[in-house]
Amino acid sequence: MRYFLLGLGFLCVALGVLGIFLPLLPTTPFLLLASYLFYQSSPKAHEWLLNHKRLGPCITDFQIDKAISWRVKAYSISLLWLTIFLSVVFVLETWWVRILLLAIAVAVTIHILSFKTKEE
C-alpha cells in the first residue's frame, strides 16, 4: 500500500506541474493531495515536496494561510485567459462550446480570486 500511495503522490506532483502550464488543470489541489499521500507513505518524499524551491511555497502558503500570492494569481489568470482566448478565436467553431469555455474561464477566475492574497 505504501508504494501505491507513493506512486499516486508522484502522479499528483506531475499533474500539479502540468497544471502550471495548462490553465484548466488545477495545480494547488494536486500538490496538496501529493503532500498528503507522501505524508502517509514516505516522510522523505514529503520533506522533498515541502522543501522544493518552486512547489514547496505553494503548498505551505496554502496549508498555513489558505492564501495565494498575488504573483501566482496574476500568472494563473493571465495564462487561463490567454489560452481560452486563443481556443475560442482560432480553434473552436461551435458557438455553444465557445460560450461554455468562456463560462468555465469566468468560474475559474472567480474561484482563484476568492482566496485571500498572501503578502509577499
FIKOL-774645 format. One record per residue (C-alpha): residue number from 1; x, y, z. Coordinates in nm, 4 decimals. Each point is the difference from the previous one (the first is absolute). Layout:
> NUM|X|Y|Z $
...
***
This chain:
> 1|0.0000|0.0000|0.0000 $
> 2|0.2907|0.2331|0.0812 $
> 3|0.1380|-0.0251|-0.3554 $
> 4|-0.3450|0.0539|-0.1495 $
> 5|-0.0446|0.3223|0.1997 $
> 6|0.3519|0.1107|-0.0883 $
> 7|-0.0629|-0.0601|-0.3713 $
> 8|-0.3324|0.1804|0.0208 $
> 9|0.1781|0.2889|0.1723 $
> 10|0.2504|0.0319|-0.2839 $
> 11|-0.2850|-0.0152|-0.2516 $
> 12|-0.1660|0.2891|0.1863 $
> 13|0.3270|0.1966|-0.0072 $
> 14|0.0220|-0.0555|-0.3767 $
> 15|-0.3610|0.1121|-0.0478 $
> 16|0.0632|0.3020|0.2224 $
> 17|0.3026|0.0996|-0.2058 $
> 18|-0.2028|-0.0412|-0.3192 $
> 19|-0.2624|0.2220|0.1605 $
> 20|0.2527|0.2830|0.0071 $
> 21|-0.0083|0.0036|-0.3800 $
> 22|-0.3523|-0.1258|-0.0738 $
> 23|-0.2508|0.2514|0.1348 $
> 24|-0.2956|-0.2317|0.0611 $
> 25|0.2098|-0.2543|0.1915 $
> 26|0.0313|0.1135|0.3628 $
> 27|0.3457|0.0142|0.1543 $
> 28|-0.0545|0.0524|0.3722 $
> 29|-0.2571|-0.2771|0.0605 $
> 30|0.2272|-0.2581|-0.1645 $
> 31|0.3004|0.1191|0.2009 $
> 32|-0.2007|-0.0070|0.3235 $
> 33|-0.1144|-0.3532|-0.0780 $
> 34|0.3576|-0.0994|-0.0804 $
> 35|0.1114|0.1468|0.3331 $
> 36|-0.2612|-0.2063|0.1839 $
> 37|0.0873|-0.3185|-0.1905 $
> 38|0.3709|0.0514|0.0672 $
> 39|-0.0741|0.0680|0.3660 $
> 40|-0.1793|-0.3352|0.0169 $
> 41|0.2608|-0.1969|-0.1931 $
> 42|0.3453|0.1600|0.0106 $
> 43|0.1300|0.2662|0.2380 $
> 44|0.2983|0.0489|-0.2320 $
> 45|-0.2212|0.0763|-0.3027 $
> 46|-0.2194|0.2251|0.2162 $
> 47|0.3010|0.2014|0.1141 $
> 48|0.1278|0.0179|-0.3587 $
> 49|-0.3304|0.1445|-0.1201 $
> 50|-0.0329|0.2523|0.2829 $
> 51|0.3616|0.1137|-0.0457 $
> 52|-0.0191|0.0173|-0.3802 $
> 53|0.1085|0.3440|-0.1225 $
> 54|-0.3021|0.0572|-0.2278 $
> 55|-0.2720|-0.2358|0.1263 $
> 56|0.0571|0.0171|0.3747 $
> 57|-0.1065|0.3624|0.0566 $
> 58|-0.3259|-0.0589|-0.1883 $
> 59|-0.0883|-0.2840|0.2366 $
> 60|0.1100|0.1602|0.3251 $
> 61|-0.1593|0.3367|-0.0837 $
> 62|-0.3299|-0.1675|-0.0667 $
> 63|0.0156|-0.2407|0.2967 $
> 64|0.0934|0.2673|0.2505 $
> 65|-0.1730|0.3148|-0.1255 $
> 66|-0.2628|-0.1331|-0.2443 $
> 67|0.1417|0.2691|-0.2290 $
> 68|0.1509|0.0339|-0.3471 $
> 69|0.2624|0.2607|-0.0843 $
> 70|-0.0959|0.2854|-0.2301 $
> 71|0.2680|-0.1118|-0.2480 $
> 72|-0.1422|-0.3530|-0.0212 $
> 73|-0.3542|0.1334|-0.0354 $
> 74|0.1024|0.2375|-0.2799 $
> 75|0.1989|-0.2687|-0.1816 $
> 76|-0.2805|-0.2561|0.0290 $
> 77|-0.2751|0.2333|-0.1162 $
> 78|0.2115|0.1431|-0.2837 $
> 79|0.0936|-0.3418|-0.1321 $
> 80|-0.3593|-0.1195|0.0395 $
> 81|-0.1437|0.2862|-0.2049 $
> 82|0.2759|-0.0107|-0.2621 $
> 83|-0.0650|-0.3685|-0.0623 $
> 84|-0.3773|0.0386|0.0028 $
> 85|0.0178|0.2981|-0.2357 $
> 86|0.2212|-0.1853|-0.2472 $
> 87|-0.2283|-0.3031|0.0121 $
> 88|-0.3191|0.2003|-0.0459 $
> 89|0.1356|0.2138|-0.2836 $
> 90|0.2206|-0.2413|-0.1952 $
> 91|-0.0975|-0.3572|0.0886 $
> 92|-0.3671|-0.0337|0.0808 $
> 93|-0.2742|0.0415|-0.2553 $
> 94|-0.3080|-0.1026|0.2000 $
> 95|-0.1600|0.3011|0.1690 $
> 96|-0.1327|-0.1887|0.3033 $
> 97|0.3418|-0.1538|0.0730 $
> 98|0.1507|0.3498|-0.0140 $
> 99|-0.2587|0.1260|0.2492 $
> 100|0.0558|-0.3021|0.2252 $
> 101|0.3765|0.0537|-0.0031 $
> 102|-0.0405|0.3691|0.0804 $
> 103|-0.2385|-0.0850|0.2863 $
> 104|0.2538|-0.2468|0.1403 $
> 105|0.2710|0.2667|-0.0237 $
> 106|-0.2184|0.2476|0.1891 $
> 107|-0.0729|-0.2600|0.2701 $
> 108|0.3675|-0.0921|0.0389 $
> 109|0.0962|0.3681|0.0174 $
> 110|-0.2569|0.0626|0.2728 $
> 111|0.1224|-0.3075|0.1877 $
> 112|0.3634|0.1132|-0.0129 $
> 113|-0.0899|0.3529|0.1086 $
> 114|-0.2115|-0.1324|0.2870 $
> 115|0.3106|-0.1058|0.1920 $
> 116|0.1814|0.2449|0.2219 $
> 117|0.3033|0.1658|-0.1537 $
> 118|0.3243|-0.0765|0.1812 $
> 119|0.2277|0.2960|0.0502 $
> 120|0.3433|-0.0683|-0.1455 $
***
